[in-house]
Amino acid sequence: MTSQPADGPHYSPFTIGGGLIFVSGQLPLRPGRDTSLADAPFTAQVEQALQNLKSVLQEAGADLSQVIKTTVYLSDISDWDELDAAYGRFFGTTRPSRSVVPTGPLHFGFRVEIEAIALASRDMA
C-alpha cells in the first residue's frame, strides 16, 4: 500500500509492506502552506519535521507508539543536543531505535530530515 498525492513528488510519503510502514524523509515544511522553515531556528525545524512524521503516520493508520526506528539526517552534527532535546519531548516514553547521520548540506538549505519505520496495524499489513 502506498500513499501519493496526485500532484505530489515522484515518491510516496509512506509505503506499507511486510507488516511495516516506511515513512519517507520528512523535512521542515508546513503542509498545505508550502512554507519552508529553512531559515527558522533549528529546534523549530526539528519540531516541524517531527509533526510531519506524525501526520504521515496518522495517514498510514499508525501512531507514535508504533515507531520502531528513526533515522535523522543533520547538516551539522553540532545540532545534536538540540535535536536530542526536541526528539525526547516529542517521543516521550516511546523510545524507538535511532540513527543520527551527519550529512553536510541538505536539500533546500534545511538542517534536518527525519525518516521512520513503524509497525503497521495487522489489518494494514
DSSP file (Angstrom, degrees, kcal/mol; ACC not computed):
  #  RESIDUE AA STRUCTURE BP1 BP2  ACC     N-H-->O    O-->H-N    N-H-->O    O-->H-N    TCO  KAPPA ALPHA  PHI   PSI    X-CA   Y-CA   Z-CA
    1    1 A M              0   0    0      0, 0.0    15,-2.5     0, 0.0     2,-0.3   0.000 360.0 360.0 360.0 138.2    0.0    0.0    0.0
    2    2 A T  E     -A   15   0A   0     13,-0.2     2,-0.4     2,-0.1    13,-0.2  -0.901 360.0-143.8-133.1 164.1    1.3    3.5   -0.8
    3    3 A S  E     +A   14   0A   0     11,-1.4    11,-0.6    -2,-0.3    57,-0.0  -0.994  28.4 157.8-129.9 125.6    0.1    7.0   -0.4
    4    4 A Q        -     0   0    0     -2,-0.4     8,-0.1     8,-0.2    -2,-0.1  -0.905  35.5-130.3-151.0 119.5    0.8    9.6   -3.1
    5    5 A P    >   -     0   0    0      0, 0.0     3,-1.7     0, 0.0    -2,-0.0  -0.378  27.2-120.0 -65.0 148.3   -1.0   12.8   -3.8
    6    6 A A  T 3  S+     0   0    0      1,-0.3     0, 0.0    -2,-0.0     0, 0.0   0.845 114.1  35.6 -58.9 -36.0   -1.8   13.3   -7.5
    7    7 A D  T 3  S+     0   0    0      0, 0.0    -1,-0.3     0, 0.0     0, 0.0   0.195 101.9 107.4-103.6  16.6    0.2   16.4   -7.8
    8    8 A G  S <  S-     0   0    0     -3,-1.7     4,-0.1     1,-0.2    -4,-0.0  -0.029  75.5 -68.1 -85.8-171.1    3.0   15.3   -5.4
    9    9 A P        -     0   0    0      0, 0.0     2,-0.2     0, 0.0    -1,-0.2   0.000  55.7 -90.4 -70.6 179.9    6.6   14.2   -5.9
   10   10 A H  S    S+     0   0    0      2,-0.1     2,-0.3    -6,-0.0    -6,-0.0  -0.070 105.7  57.9 -87.7  34.4    7.7   11.0   -7.6
   11   11 A Y  S    S-     0   0    0     -2,-0.2    -3,-0.0    -8,-0.0     3,-0.0  -0.951  85.2-105.9-151.4 166.9    7.7    9.1   -4.3
   12   12 A S        -     0   0    0     -2,-0.3    12,-0.2     1,-0.1    -8,-0.2  -0.755  17.3-131.8 -99.3 144.6    5.2    8.2   -1.6
   13   13 A P  S    S-     0   0    0      0, 0.0    11,-2.4     0, 0.0     2,-0.3   0.827  93.7  -1.7 -60.5 -29.3    5.1    9.7    1.8
   14   14 A F  E     -AB   3  23A   0    -11,-0.6   -11,-1.4     9,-0.2     2,-0.3  -0.989  60.7-160.1-154.3 157.5    4.8    6.1    3.1
   15   15 A T  E     -AB   2  22A   0      7,-1.6     7,-3.0    -2,-0.3     2,-0.4  -0.966  13.0-145.9-132.9 154.0    4.6    2.6    1.9
   16   16 A I  E     + B   0  21A   0    -15,-2.5     2,-0.3    -2,-0.3     5,-0.2  -0.982  33.1 139.4-122.9 130.6    3.4   -0.5    3.8
   17   17 A G  E >   + B   0  20A   0      3,-2.3     3,-1.7    -2,-0.4   103,-0.1  -0.937  60.6  13.9-166.2 144.9    4.9   -3.9    3.3
   18   18 A G  T 3  S-     0   0    0    107,-0.3     3,-0.1    -2,-0.3   107,-0.1   0.796 129.1 -57.2  60.3  29.1    5.8   -6.9    5.4
   19   19 A G  T 3  S+     0   0    0    106,-0.4   101,-2.6     1,-0.3     2,-0.3   0.587 116.8 106.5  80.0   9.6    3.9   -5.6    8.4
   20   20 A L  E <   -BC  17 119A   0     -3,-1.7    -3,-2.3    99,-0.3     2,-0.5  -0.888  61.1-141.5-124.2 152.6    5.9   -2.3    8.4
   21   21 A I  E     -BC  16 118A   0     97,-3.4    97,-2.5    -2,-0.3     2,-0.6  -0.964  14.8-159.1-109.1 124.7    5.3    1.3    7.5
   22   22 A F  E     -BC  15 117A   0     -7,-3.0    -7,-1.6    -2,-0.5     2,-0.5  -0.924   8.2-158.7-107.0 113.2    8.2    3.0    5.8
   23   23 A V  E     -BC  14 116A   0     93,-3.1    93,-1.3    -2,-0.6    -9,-0.2  -0.817  16.0-127.3 -97.6 124.3    7.9    6.8    6.1
   24   24 A S  E     -     0   0A   0    -11,-2.4    90,-0.1    -2,-0.5    92,-0.1  -0.181  47.8 -69.6 -61.4 160.1    9.9    8.9    3.6
   25   25 A G  E     -     0   0A   0     90,-0.1     2,-0.5    88,-0.1    90,-0.3  -0.288  51.8-144.6 -55.9 129.9   12.2   11.6    5.0
   26   26 A Q  E     - C   0 114A   0     88,-3.0    88,-1.9    -3,-0.1    23,-0.1  -0.867  13.5-162.4-104.8 130.4   10.3   14.5    6.4
   27   27 A L        -     0   0    0     -2,-0.5     2,-2.2    86,-0.2    86,-0.1  -0.608  37.5 -91.3-104.7 165.2   11.5   18.0    6.1
   28   28 A P  S    S+     0   0    0      0, 0.0     9,-2.0     0, 0.0     2,-0.4  -0.461  76.1 133.4 -79.0  71.4   10.6   21.2    8.0
   29   29 A L  E     -F   36   0B   0     -2,-2.2     7,-0.2     7,-0.2    23,-0.0  -0.954  58.5-126.2-117.2 138.8    7.9   22.3    5.6
   30   30 A R  E >>> -F   35   0B   0      5,-2.5     5,-1.2    -2,-0.4     3,-1.0  -0.777  34.9-126.0 -83.5 115.7    4.5   23.4    6.8
   31   31 A P  T 345S+     0   0    0      0, 0.0    -1,-0.0     0, 0.0    21,-0.0  -0.251  86.8  15.2 -64.0 148.4    1.9   21.3    4.9
   32   32 A G  T 345S+     0   0    0      1,-0.1    -2,-0.0     2,-0.0     0, 0.0   0.125 123.6  61.1  79.1 -23.7   -0.8   22.9    3.0
   33   33 A R  T <45S-     0   0    0     -3,-1.0    -1,-0.1     2,-0.1     3,-0.1   0.512  92.5-140.3-108.0 -10.2    1.0   26.2    3.1
   34   34 A D  T  <5 +     0   0    0     -4,-1.0     2,-0.6     1,-0.2    -2,-0.0   0.874  45.3 160.0  49.8  41.2    4.1   25.1    1.3
   35   35 A T  E   < -F   30   0B   0     -5,-1.2    -5,-2.5     2,-0.0     2,-0.3  -0.850  32.8-144.4-101.4 118.5    6.1   27.2    3.7
   36   36 A S  E     -F   29   0B   0     -2,-0.6     3,-0.2    -7,-0.2    -7,-0.2  -0.574   9.8-163.7 -78.2 138.7    9.7   26.4    4.1
   37   37 A L    >   +     0   0    0     -9,-2.0     3,-1.9    -2,-0.3    -1,-0.1   0.018  52.2 123.1-105.8  24.7   11.3   26.7    7.6
   38   38 A A  T 3  S+     0   0    0      1,-0.3    -1,-0.1    70,-0.1     7,-0.1   0.803  79.1  43.5 -57.9 -29.9   14.8   26.6    6.2
   39   39 A D  T 3  S+     0   0    0     -3,-0.2    -1,-0.3     2,-0.0    -2,-0.1   0.420  95.1 103.8 -95.2   1.0   15.5   30.0    7.8
   40   40 A A  S <  S-     0   0    0     -3,-1.9     5,-0.1     1,-0.1    -3,-0.1  -0.367  86.8 -82.2 -78.3 160.4   13.9   29.1   11.1
   41   41 A P     >  -     0   0    0      0, 0.0     4,-1.8     0, 0.0     3,-0.3  -0.233  45.7-108.3 -57.5 154.5   15.8   28.2   14.3
   42   42 A F  H  > S+     0   0    0      1,-0.2     4,-2.5     2,-0.2     5,-0.2   0.896 117.1  53.6 -56.1 -46.5   17.0   24.6   14.4
   43   43 A T  H  > S+     0   0    0      1,-0.2     4,-2.7     2,-0.2    -1,-0.2   0.890 107.2  52.0 -59.7 -39.1   14.5   23.5   17.1
   44   44 A A  H  > S+     0   0    0     -3,-0.3     4,-2.0     2,-0.2    -1,-0.2   0.876 109.2  51.2 -63.2 -37.1   11.6   24.8   15.1
   45   45 A Q  H  X S+     0   0    0     -4,-1.8     4,-2.5     2,-0.2    -2,-0.2   0.932 111.4  46.7 -64.8 -45.3   12.9   22.8   12.1
   46   46 A V  H  X S+     0   0    0     -4,-2.5     4,-2.6     1,-0.2     5,-0.2   0.942 111.7  50.8 -61.5 -47.9   13.1   19.6   14.1
   47   47 A E  H  X S+     0   0    0     -4,-2.7     4,-2.1     1,-0.2    -1,-0.2   0.882 112.1  46.9 -60.4 -39.2    9.6   20.1   15.7
   48   48 A Q  H  X S+     0   0    0     -4,-2.0     4,-2.5     2,-0.2    -1,-0.2   0.918 111.3  50.6 -69.4 -42.5    8.0   20.7   12.2
   49   49 A A  H  X S+     0   0    0     -4,-2.5     4,-2.0     1,-0.2    -2,-0.2   0.904 112.3  48.1 -60.7 -40.4    9.8   17.6   10.7
   50   50 A L  H  X S+     0   0    0     -4,-2.6     4,-2.4     2,-0.2    -1,-0.2   0.889 110.2  51.1 -68.2 -39.1    8.5   15.5   13.6
   51   51 A Q  H  X S+     0   0    0     -4,-2.1     4,-2.3    -5,-0.2    -2,-0.2   0.897 109.8  51.0 -63.3 -39.0    5.0   16.9   13.3
   52   52 A N  H  X S+     0   0    0     -4,-2.5     4,-2.2     2,-0.2    -2,-0.2   0.902 108.7  51.7 -63.8 -40.3    5.1   16.0    9.6
   53   53 A L  H  X S+     0   0    0     -4,-2.0     4,-2.4     1,-0.2    -2,-0.2   0.932 109.5  49.7 -59.7 -46.6    6.3   12.5   10.5
   54   54 A K  H  X S+     0   0    0     -4,-2.4     4,-2.3     1,-0.2    -2,-0.2   0.901 109.7  51.5 -60.2 -42.1    3.3   12.2   12.9
   55   55 A S  H  X S+     0   0    0     -4,-2.3     4,-2.2     2,-0.2    -1,-0.2   0.904 110.0  48.3 -63.1 -42.2    0.9   13.3   10.2
   56   56 A V  H  X S+     0   0    0     -4,-2.2     4,-1.7     2,-0.2    -1,-0.2   0.912 110.3  52.0 -65.9 -41.3    2.2   10.8    7.7
   57   57 A L  H  <>S+     0   0    0     -4,-2.4     5,-2.9     1,-0.2     4,-0.3   0.920 109.0  50.2 -59.4 -43.5    1.9    8.0   10.4
   58   58 A Q  H ><5S+     0   0    0     -4,-2.3     3,-1.5     1,-0.2    -1,-0.2   0.908 108.1  52.7 -61.6 -41.7   -1.7    9.0   11.1
   59   59 A E  H 3<5S+     0   0    0     -4,-2.2    -1,-0.2     1,-0.3    -2,-0.2   0.839 108.7  51.3 -60.9 -32.4   -2.4    8.9    7.3
   60   60 A A  T 3<5S-     0   0    0     -4,-1.7    -1,-0.3    -5,-0.1    -2,-0.2   0.444 124.3-105.8 -84.6  -0.8   -1.0    5.4    7.3
   61   61 A G  T < 5S+     0   0    0     -3,-1.5     2,-0.2     1,-0.3    -3,-0.2   0.754  84.6 106.1  84.5  25.5   -3.2    4.4   10.3
   62   62 A A      < -     0   0    0     -5,-2.9    -1,-0.3    -6,-0.1     2,-0.3  -0.755  51.3-149.1-128.8 173.8   -0.5    4.4   12.9
   63   63 A D    >   -     0   0    0     -2,-0.2     3,-2.0    -3,-0.1     4,-0.3  -0.824  42.0 -85.9-136.3 179.1    0.7    6.5   15.8
   64   64 A L  G >  S+     0   0    0      1,-0.3     3,-1.6    -2,-0.3    27,-0.0   0.789 118.7  67.5 -59.9 -30.3    4.0    7.3   17.5
   65   65 A S  G 3  S+     0   0    0      1,-0.3    -1,-0.3    29,-0.0    30,-0.1   0.683  96.8  56.7 -65.7 -15.5    3.8    4.2   19.8
   66   66 A Q  G <  S+     0   0    0     -3,-2.0    53,-3.0    53,-0.1     2,-0.3   0.496  78.5 111.4 -93.6  -5.2    4.3    2.0   16.6
   67   67 A V  E <   +D  118   0A   0     -3,-1.6    51,-0.3    -4,-0.3     3,-0.1  -0.554  34.5 169.6 -72.3 127.5    7.5    3.7   15.5
   68   68 A I  E     +     0   0A   0     49,-2.8    29,-1.8    -2,-0.3     2,-0.3   0.589  62.5  18.5-112.8 -16.1   10.4    1.2   15.9
   69   69 A K  E     -De 117  97A   0     48,-1.7    48,-2.7    27,-0.2     2,-0.3  -0.967  56.7-175.1-157.3 136.4   13.3    3.0   14.1
   70   70 A T  E     -De 116  98A   0     27,-2.1    29,-1.8    -2,-0.3     2,-0.4  -0.953  10.5-156.7-127.3 153.8   14.1    6.5   13.0
   71   71 A T  E     -De 115  99A   0     44,-2.1    44,-2.5    -2,-0.3     2,-0.5  -0.997  11.7-163.7-126.8 127.1   17.0    7.9   11.0
   72   72 A V  E     -De 114 100A   0     27,-3.0    29,-3.3    -2,-0.4     2,-0.5  -0.945   3.8-156.9-114.4 126.9   17.8   11.6   11.5
   73   73 A Y  E     -De 113 101A   0     40,-3.1    40,-1.5    -2,-0.5     2,-0.4  -0.909  11.8-169.1-104.3 125.4   20.0   13.4    9.0
   74   74 A L  E     -De 112 102A   0     27,-2.4    29,-3.3    -2,-0.5    30,-0.8  -0.939  23.7-153.6-117.0 134.6   21.7   16.6   10.3
   75   75 A S  S    S+     0   0    0     36,-1.8     2,-0.4    -2,-0.4    29,-0.1   0.743  94.8  27.6 -73.9 -21.4   23.5   19.1    8.1
   76   76 A D    >   -     0   0    0     35,-0.5     3,-2.2     1,-0.1    -1,-0.3  -0.930  67.9-152.4-144.5 115.4   25.7   20.0   11.2
   77   77 A I  G >  S+     0   0    0     -2,-0.4     3,-1.8     1,-0.3     4,-0.2   0.677  91.2  77.3 -63.0 -17.6   26.4   17.4   14.0
   78   78 A S  G 3  S+     0   0    0      1,-0.3     3,-0.4     2,-0.1    -1,-0.3   0.633  82.7  68.3 -68.0 -10.4   26.8   20.3   16.4
   79   79 A D  G <> S+     0   0    0     -3,-2.2     4,-2.5     1,-0.2    -1,-0.3   0.411  70.1 105.0 -82.7   1.6   23.0   20.5   16.4
   80   80 A W  H <> S+     0   0    0     -3,-1.8     4,-3.1     1,-0.2     5,-0.2   0.888  75.0  49.8 -51.3 -50.9   22.9   17.1   18.2
   81   81 A D  H  > S+     0   0    0     -3,-0.4     4,-2.1     1,-0.2    -1,-0.2   0.904 112.9  46.0 -61.3 -43.2   22.0   18.4   21.7
   82   82 A E  H  > S+     0   0    0     -4,-0.2     4,-2.3     2,-0.2     5,-0.2   0.903 113.9  50.2 -65.3 -40.3   19.0   20.5   20.4
   83   83 A L  H  X S+     0   0    0     -4,-2.5     4,-3.0     1,-0.2     5,-0.3   0.955 110.0  49.8 -58.7 -50.7   17.9   17.5   18.3
   84   84 A D  H  X S+     0   0    0     -4,-3.1     4,-2.3     1,-0.2    -2,-0.2   0.877 111.6  48.3 -60.0 -40.5   18.0   15.2   21.2
   85   85 A A  H  X S+     0   0    0     -4,-2.1     4,-2.1    -5,-0.2    -1,-0.2   0.943 115.6  42.4 -66.2 -48.1   16.0   17.5   23.5
   86   86 A A  H  X S+     0   0    0     -4,-2.3     4,-2.2     2,-0.2    -2,-0.2   0.904 115.2  50.9 -65.6 -41.3   13.3   18.2   20.9
   87   87 A Y  H  X S+     0   0    0     -4,-3.0     4,-2.8    -5,-0.2     5,-0.3   0.914 109.7  50.4 -61.7 -45.2   13.2   14.5   19.9
   88   88 A G  H  X S+     0   0    0     -4,-2.3     4,-2.0    -5,-0.3    -1,-0.2   0.901 111.0  48.1 -62.3 -42.6   12.9   13.4   23.6
   89   89 A R  H  < S+     0   0    0     -4,-2.1    -1,-0.2     2,-0.2    -2,-0.2   0.900 114.6  47.8 -62.4 -40.1   10.0   15.9   24.2
   90   90 A F  H  < S+     0   0    0     -4,-2.2    -2,-0.2     1,-0.2    -1,-0.2   0.945 120.0  33.4 -69.3 -50.2    8.2   14.6   21.1
   91   91 A F  H >< S+     0   0    0     -4,-2.8     3,-2.2     1,-0.2    -1,-0.2   0.714  83.2 176.9 -83.8 -20.5    8.5   10.9   21.6
   92   92 A G  T 3< S-     0   0    0     -4,-2.0    -1,-0.2    -5,-0.3    -2,-0.1  -0.306  72.6  -4.9  57.6-125.9    8.2   10.9   25.4
   93   93 A T  T 3  S+     0   0    0     -2,-0.1     2,-0.5     2,-0.0    -1,-0.3   0.635 113.9  95.5 -79.7 -13.3    8.3    7.4   26.8
   94   94 A T    <   -     0   0    0     -3,-2.2   -28,-0.1    -6,-0.1   -29,-0.0  -0.681  56.4-176.0 -74.2 124.6    8.2    5.9   23.3
   95   95 A R        -     0   0    0     -2,-0.5     3,-0.1   -30,-0.1    -1,-0.1  -0.650   1.5-177.6-128.6  76.2   11.9    5.2   22.6
   96   96 A P        -     0   0    0      0, 0.0   -27,-0.2     0, 0.0   -28,-0.1  -0.321  40.8 -94.0 -66.7 155.8   12.4    3.9   19.0
   97   97 A S  E     -e   69   0A   0    -29,-1.8   -27,-2.1     1,-0.0     2,-0.4  -0.373  51.9-162.8 -64.3 155.1   15.9    3.0   18.0
   98   98 A R  E     -e   70   0A   0    -29,-0.2     2,-0.4    -3,-0.1   -27,-0.2  -1.000  22.6-163.2-148.6 141.5   17.6    5.9   16.2
   99   99 A S  E     -e   71   0A   0    -29,-1.8   -27,-3.0    -2,-0.4     2,-0.5  -0.975  10.7-157.7-118.6 140.3   20.5    6.7   14.0
  100  100 A V  E     -e   72   0A   0     -2,-0.4   -27,-0.2   -29,-0.2    -2,-0.0  -0.983  11.1-169.1-119.2 122.5   21.8   10.2   13.6
  101  101 A V  E     -e   73   0A   0    -29,-3.3   -27,-2.4    -2,-0.5     2,-0.4  -0.938  15.9-143.7-117.4 115.4   23.7   10.8   10.4
  102  102 A P  E     +e   74   0A   0      0, 0.0   -27,-0.2     0, 0.0   -29,-0.1  -0.651  28.4 168.1 -74.9 130.9   25.8   14.0    9.8
  103  103 A T        -     0   0    0    -29,-3.3   -28,-0.2    -2,-0.4   -27,-0.1   0.630  33.6-128.6-119.0 -18.0   25.4   14.8    6.1
  104  104 A G  S    S+     0   0    0    -30,-0.8    -1,-0.3   -29,-0.1   -28,-0.1  -0.607  77.6  10.5  81.8-161.7   26.6   18.2    5.3
  105  105 A P  S    S-     0   0    0      0, 0.0     2,-0.2     0, 0.0     6,-0.1  -0.150  72.8-154.1 -55.9 137.3   24.2   20.4    3.3
  106  106 A L    >   -     0   0    0      4,-0.8     3,-1.7     1,-0.1     4,-0.1  -0.679  36.4 -70.7-104.8 164.3   20.6   19.1    3.0
  107  107 A H  G >  S+     0   0    0      1,-0.3     3,-1.8    -2,-0.2    -1,-0.1  -0.188 116.0   7.1 -55.0 141.8   18.2   19.9    0.2
  108  108 A F  G 3  S-     0   0    0      1,-0.3    -1,-0.3    -3,-0.1   -70,-0.1   0.584 126.4 -71.6  62.0  13.9   16.7   23.4    0.1
  109  109 A G  G <  S+     0   0    0     -3,-1.7    -1,-0.3     1,-0.2    -2,-0.2   0.612  87.2 154.7  80.6  11.6   19.1   24.5    2.9
  110  110 A F    <   -     0   0    0     -3,-1.8    -4,-0.8     1,-0.1    -1,-0.2  -0.322  39.8-149.5 -69.9 157.7   17.3   22.5    5.6
  111  111 A R  S    S+     0   0    0      1,-0.2   -36,-1.8    -6,-0.1   -35,-0.5   0.494  74.9  32.0-104.4  -7.2   19.2   21.5    8.7
  112  112 A V  E     - D   0  74A   0    -38,-0.2     2,-0.3   -37,-0.1   -38,-0.2  -0.998  49.5-179.7-152.2 147.8   17.3   18.3    9.4
  113  113 A E  E     - D   0  73A   0    -40,-1.5   -40,-3.1    -2,-0.3     2,-0.4  -0.973  14.4-163.3-144.6 139.2   15.4   15.4    7.7
  114  114 A I  E     +CD  26  72A   0    -88,-1.9   -88,-3.0    -2,-0.3     2,-0.3  -0.986   8.6 178.6-133.0 127.4   13.7   12.5    9.6
  115  115 A E  E     - D   0  71A   0    -44,-2.5   -44,-2.1    -2,-0.4     2,-0.3  -0.823  11.2-167.2-119.3 164.2   12.5    9.2    8.3
  116  116 A A  E     -CD  23  70A   0    -93,-1.3   -93,-3.1    -2,-0.3     2,-0.4  -0.977  22.1-145.8-150.1 159.1   10.9    6.3   10.2
  117  117 A I  E     +CD  22  69A   0    -48,-2.7   -49,-2.8    -2,-0.3   -48,-1.7  -0.999  29.0 177.2-124.0 131.8    9.9    2.7   10.2
  118  118 A A  E     -CD  21  67A   0    -97,-2.5   -97,-3.4    -2,-0.4     2,-0.3  -0.912  35.0-100.3-132.4 158.2    6.8    1.8   12.2
  119  119 A L  E     -C   20   0A   0    -53,-3.0   -99,-0.3    -2,-0.3     2,-0.2  -0.626  38.8-136.0 -75.0 133.2    4.7   -1.3   12.8
  120  120 A A        -     0   0    0   -101,-2.6   -59,-0.1    -2,-0.3   -58,-0.1  -0.583  26.4 -98.7 -85.0 153.7    1.6   -1.5   10.7
  121  121 A S    >>  -     0   0    0     -2,-0.2     3,-1.8   -60,-0.1     4,-1.3  -0.401  37.8-112.2 -63.5 150.6   -1.8   -2.5   12.1
  122  122 A R  T 34 S+     0   0    0      1,-0.3     3,-0.3     2,-0.2    -1,-0.1   0.851 118.1  54.4 -58.2 -35.7   -2.5   -6.1   11.4
  123  123 A D  T 34 S+     0   0    0      1,-0.2    -1,-0.3     2,-0.1    -2,-0.0   0.620 110.5  48.1 -74.9 -10.1   -5.3   -5.2    9.1
  124  124 A M  T <4        0   0    0     -3,-1.8    -1,-0.2     1,-0.1    -2,-0.2   0.679 360.0 360.0 -97.1 -22.4   -3.0   -3.0    7.1
  125  125 A A     <        0   0    0     -4,-1.3  -106,-0.4    -3,-0.3  -107,-0.3   0.469 360.0 360.0 -67.4 360.0   -0.1   -5.4    6.7
